Amino acid sequence: MAVGNATCYAMDMNGDRRMFVIRRDDRLVGGVMAGLARYADVNPNILRAGYLVVTVFFPVPGIAAYGILFYFLPKERGLFE
């Protein structure tokens, strides 16, 4: 299995399929929280703040989880790829 071929889908209110991918347009570090926020249909800043709080108290699992998600999740395809 190639790295980055994991797919995770959800359906939005219109019946369109959403995929959990690393975002390129709304990222601060790697795009993981922006991708998760789009998938869950929440504000990415709320997830970023929650991630920051969790990582302050549990730094190793927080950083490890972010790194694993960044490595294994597919990247969003841009216009110029």
Backbone as a ProteinNet text record, in pm:
[ID]
protein_1_A
[PRIMARY]
MAVGNATCYAMDMNGDRRMFVIRRDDRLVGGVMAGLARYADVNPNILRAGYLVVTVFFPVPGIAAYGILFYFLPKERGLFE
[TERTIARY]
84.6	0	88	62	139.6	96.9	192.2	164.6	80.1	-21.1	-104.8	-225.4	-255.2	-370.6	-490.7	-484.2	-597.6	-709.8	-831.1	-944.8	-1044.6	-1098.9	-1198.4	-1303.4	-1426.7	-1531.3	-1643.1	-1711.9	-1833.3	-1927.5	-2052.3	-2151.6	-2195.6	-2206	-2254.9	-2406	-2463.5	-2608.6	-2667.1	-2588.7	-2636.7	-2618.9	-2562.7	-2537.4	-2406.9	-2326.3	-2195.7	-2096	-2001.8	-1902.3	-1786	-1747.8	-1632	-1522.1	-1399.6	-1287.3	-1193.6	-1140.4	-1046.3	-908.7	-866.9	-737.7	-666.1	-536.5	-458.2	-482.2	-529	-563.8	-439	-439.3	-328.3	-364.1	-492.1	-531.5	-553.9	-580.2	-614.1	-524.9	-397.1	-310.2	-219.5	-185.9	-88.8	44.2	39.8	162.5	161.4	82.2	81.7	-50.8	-156.4	-287.6	-374.7	-325.5	-401.5	-527.3	-515.6	-632.4	-733.4	-685.1	-776.5	-852	-783.9	-849.9	-950.9	-914.4	-1007	-1127.1	-1104.2	-1213.9	-1310.1	-1257.3	-1345.7	-1424.4	-1358.8	-1425	-1536.5	-1509.9	-1607.9	-1703.1	-1679.7	-1762.3	-1765.5	-1645.7	-1630.3	-1523.8	-1513.7	-1413.9	-1275.2	-1178.7	-1045.7	-975.5	-1007.3	-943.2	-985.4	-1106.4	-1150.3	-1068	-1047.5	-965.7	-820.8	-769.7	-631.5	-613.4	-709	-700.6	-710.2	-801	-812.6	-687.3	-630.3	-505.7	-392.6	-386.2	-282.5	-294.2	-416.8	-437.5	-396.5	-438.7	-404.2	-253.1	-189	-45.4	35.4	-16.1	54.7	60.6	-49.4	-53.4	3.7	-7.4	42.9	122.8	245.3	317.5	355.5	401.1	447.5	332.8	219.5	110.8	51.9	45.3	-9.9	75.4	203.9	294.2	302.1	303.1	308.3	182.5	66.2	-59.1	-60.1	-15.2	-10.7	84.4	200.4	298.1	247.1	180.1	125.1	17	-72.7	-177.2	-117.7	-17.4	45	111.7	170.8	242.7	148.2	40.7	-43.5	-165	-212	-330.6	-295.6	-388.6	-360.7	-361.7	-281.7	-275.1	-383.3	-437.3	-536.8	-468.4	-533	-476.2	-503.9	-400.7	-414.2	-441.6	-454.2	-481.9	-362	-241.6	-122	-47.2	-116.5	-50	-72.1
-119.2	0	124	214	337	435.6	511.6	611.7	722.3	767.2	877	833.7	704.8	658	629.9	666.7	645.9	739.8	689.4	773.2	768.8	882	894.1	992.2	945.8	1026	1054.9	1163.7	1198.1	1264.6	1263.8	1327.3	1458	1564.5	1689.8	1697.9	1811	1827.5	1816.3	1847.4	1840.7	1702.3	1610	1477	1466.2	1573.3	1569.5	1499.3	1432.2	1358.4	1450.4	1449.2	1524.7	1424.6	1461.3	1372.9	1441.3	1363.7	1415.5	1419.7	1538.4	1557.8	1673.9	1680.1	1792	1911.2	2020.1	2140.3	2220.9	2282.9	2369.9	2517.4	2549	2689.4	2751.4	2672.4	2727.5	2667.3	2654.5	2590.1	2690.5	2658.3	2737.8	2663.8	2534.3	2454.5	2350.9	2246	2140.2	2121.2	2179.7	2167.1	2057.8	1987.8	1877.7	1929.2	2031.8	2083.9	2146.8	2211.6	2268.6	2158.6	2049.1	1936.8	1869.8	1853	1793.5	1884.3	2014.7	2109.6	2108.7	2100.9	2095.2	1964.5	1855.7	1725.8	1724	1784.4	1786.5	1905.1	1996.1	2114.5	2204.3	2234.4	2326.6	2429.8	2532.7	2637.1	2580.5	2594.6	2539.6	2601.3	2726.7	2789.2	2724.4	2672.1	2600.6	2473.3	2399.7	2278.6	2310.9	2417.9	2456.7	2493.1	2565.3	2602	2477.5	2386.6	2262.4	2178.7	2170.5	2096.1	2158.2	2290.2	2359	2328.8	2332.9	2304	2160.3	2066.4	1925.7	1905.1	1968.1	1950.8	2014.8	2120.6	2181.5	2083.9	2013.2	1920.5	1783	1740.3	1610.2	1629	1681.9	1720.8	1604.5	1494.7	1385.6	1323.4	1285.2	1229.1	1330	1456.5	1557.2	1577.1	1588.6	1608	1480.7	1365.2	1238.4	1219.5	1250.4	1235.4	1327.7	1450.6	1544.7	1494	1447	1395.7	1274.8	1184.2	1064.8	1104.2	1194.4	1239.5	1310.9	1393.4	1466.6	1371.2	1266	1172.4	1082.4	1034	933.5	987.3	1106	1157.4	1206.6	1189.8	1238.7	1391.2	1445.3	1590.5	1634.2	1752.3	1806.2	1840.7	1806.9	1834.9	1978.4	2046.9	2185.7	2200	2321.8	2349	2320.3	2332.3	2323.1	2191.3	2085.4	1955.6	1869.9
0	0	0	-87.3	-96.1	12.2	57.7	160	99.7	172.8	127.3	46.9	42	-33.2	55.6	181.4	270.8	231.3	232.4	199.2	312.7	342.3	447.5	396.5	383.4	323.3	423	400	473.5	374.3	407.3	321.2	387.4	308.7	364.4	347	382.9	380.6	239.2	137.5	-0.2	-61.7	13.8	-39.1	-114.1	-112.2	-176.9	-85.9	-147.1	-70.6	-34.9	93	139.3	173.8	144.5	173.3	271.3	366.3	463.9	399	356.3	292.1	359	339.1	389.9	298.9	356.8	279.8	247.7	131.7	91.8	104.8	96.7	91.6	228.6	331	462	570.4	541.2	638.4	708	831.9	906.1	914.4	941.2	948.7	836.5	852.4	752.9	683	735.1	674.3	732.7	835.9	894.9	964.2	1046.1	1118.3	1021.8	915.5	816.7	743.6	711.4	646.5	737	863.8	960.9	983.2	987.5	1007.3	889.1	769.2	652.2	650.6	686.3	691	795.1	911.6	1021.2	1011.3	917.7	896.9	1020.5	1073	1184.9	1149	1231	1211.1	1241.2	1150.1	1175.2	1295.4	1327.9	1443.5	1574.8	1580.7	1700.7	1717.5	1609.5	1617.5	1649.6	1592.5	1620.8	1767.5	1824.4	1966	2054.6	2021.1	2097.4	2087.6	1969.2	1950.4	2031.8	2034	2109.7	2258.7	2312.3	2454.2	2486.5	2403.3	2427.1	2417.8	2319.7	2301.1	2413.1	2474.6	2587.9	2704.8	2729.9	2842.2	2808.5	2683.4	2639	2509.3	2518.9	2397.7	2305.7	2360.1	2274.1	2194.3	2256.9	2176.4	2076.7	2115.3	2024.8	1901.2	1919.1	1806.3	1722.2	1788.1	1715.3	1630.1	1686.4	1611	1489.5	1506.6	1394.8	1286.8	1327.8	1231.5	1155.2	1224.9	1160.1	1060.2	1100.5	1008.6	887.8	911.2	801	702	753.2	667.6	588.2	651.1	588.7	513.2	546	476.9	337.4	243.1	107.8	105.2	17.4	0.8	-98.1	-74.6	-166.2	-298.3	-407.4	-538.2	-577.1	-623.2	-663.1	-811.5	-856.6	-996.3	-1086.5	-1033	-1114.6	-1095.6	-1056.9	-1041.4	-1161
[MASK]
+++++++++++++++++++++++++++++++++++++++++++++++++++++++++++++++++++++++++++++++++

